[in-house]
Amino acid sequence: MIIKSVVIIAFILIIISLGSALFHLINRKTEEVSEKTVKALTFRITLSILLFIFVFIAVATGIYKPDGLGAKMHMQRLIKTEPSNK
């Protein structure tokens, strides 16, 4: 539950940062606004990379186990390919 909360909060921060960059991009075309746009996009990229690393480590260590459609399809494929011991 904590991992899902962290991921949701990170996604919200990414969307807010993207909205901030869009606002500064559309608002004015001065040097100061351009710098704010670059900072907001840099923050978004950094946060996205950290989120990817966090999720990758959580899945790799077994702290978080995916339970979506892709995981179910993967398990069905593993069951079909296992040799039966008769």
N, C-alpha and C positions, 0 to 999 in steps of 0.2 A: 504494500500500500504506500509506503514511504517513497519507493522508487517511482511509482506512477505519479505521485504528487510532485516529485522533483522534475520529472519529464514534462508534466503539464505546466508547471510554473516556468520552466525554461522555454517552452513553446510560446507562452503568453509574452514573455520578455522579448523573444525574437520578433513576434508580430508587432509589439509596441515599438521596438527599435526600427523595424522596417517602415512603420507608419511615420515615425519621426523623421526618418531620412526622406521619405516622400514629401512630407510637409515642407521641410527645408529646401528641397529641390524645386518644388513648385512655387513656394512663397516669393523668393527673390533670387536674383542671379548675381549676388555680390560675392566677394572673396570670402567674407566671414560665413555666409550661409553655405557656400561650397565646402568650407572646412568642417562645418557641423554635419553636413551630409556624409562626408568621408568618415568622420568619427562614428556616426551612427551605423553606417554600413560595416565598418571595421569591428565594432562591438558585436553586431549581428553575426558576422562570419566567425569571430572568435567563440561566441556562445554556441553556435551551431556545431563547430568542431569539438568543443568540450562536451556537448550533449552526445554527439556520436561516440566519442571515446568512452563516456560514462556508460552508455547503453551497451556498447561492445564488451566492456569489462564485466558488466553485470550479467550479460548472457554467457560469456565465456567462463565465468567463475561459478555459474549456477545460481546466483542470487535471484535472478529473474529468469523465468522460463516462459517463452512465448507460447500463447495458447490460442492463436488466431487460426485462420483458414490455412495459411501456409504451413504451420506446424502440424496440423491434422493431416494434410496431404502428404507431408514428408513422412509421418509415422505410418501411414497406410502403405507408402512405397517401401518402407523398410520391412514391414510385415510381409509383403508380397515377395520380396527378394530373399528373405531368410530361408535357408534350406530346412525342410521338415525332417525331423529325426524319427523315423518309423522303424 
